Amino acid sequence: QVQLVESGGGLVQAGDSLSLSCAASGGTFNSGMMGWFRQPPGKEREFVATISVKTGSSFYADSVQGRFTLSKDNAKATISLQMNNLRSEDTAVYYCASSPVFSFGRYDSNSLYDTWGQGTQVTVSS
């Protein structure tokens, strides 16, 4: 049973940077994909970024492209989301998620991810 534990998050000002990490345990870290979704206040959960565990290819939502960078450390079974130039609209609960498969056409679909972290709050003040 894979478990995901998130760390990072907090309160920052617009323009600041923040890093989130997600450590996976209880499974093998050599295939599928891991990523981040977020749920802004009063809105539905939305895709942020994901990475192929095998190849390291990463994919981003248009809203964070160029500002966020997702990386992985296979030895530590961890992914990290570096968030730069944060905006007030980035305020949300951020969830780490993992999928046992990689899908080029559906990587942004939350239904493909079967394991989720507990979520961590990111608040950006303007």
VENHU-V479173 format. One record per pair of residues at least 24 apart in sequence whose C-alpha atoms are under 6 Angstrom apart, sorted by the first residue. I is the first residue (numbers start at 1). J is the second residue. D is the distance in Angstrom with one decimal. If there is no record, write none. Layout:
i=[I/I]
j=[J/J]
d=[D/D]
This chain:
i=[1/2/2/4/5/9/9/9/10/11/11/12/13/13/14/14/14/14/14/15/15/16/16/17/17/17/18/19/19/19/20/20/21/21/22/22/23/23/24/29/30/32/32/32/32/33/33/33/34/34/35/35/36/36/37/37/38/38/38/38/39/39/40/47/88/88/88/91/91/91/92/93/93/93/94/94/95]
j=[26/26/27/117/117/120/121/122/122/123/124/124/124/125/86/87/124/125/126/85/86/85/86/83/84/85/83/81/82/83/80/81/79/80/78/79/77/78/77/77/54/99/100/101/102/98/99/102/97/98/96/97/95/96/94/95/92/93/94/95/92/93/92/108/124/125/126/122/123/124/122/119/120/121/119/120/119]
d=[5.4/4.6/5.2/4.9/5.8/5.9/5.6/4.9/5.0/4.7/6.0/5.0/5.2/4.7/5.3/5.0/5.7/5.8/5.2/4.1/4.9/5.4/5.6/5.4/4.3/6.0/5.2/5.5/4.5/5.8/5.6/5.0/5.7/4.3/5.5/5.4/5.9/4.4/5.5/5.8/5.6/5.5/4.4/4.0/4.7/5.8/5.3/5.6/5.7/4.3/5.8/5.4/5.5/4.6/5.8/5.2/5.8/5.4/4.2/5.8/5.1/5.2/4.0/5.5/4.8/5.8/5.8/5.4/4.6/5.4/5.5/5.9/5.4/4.4/5.3/5.2/4.4]
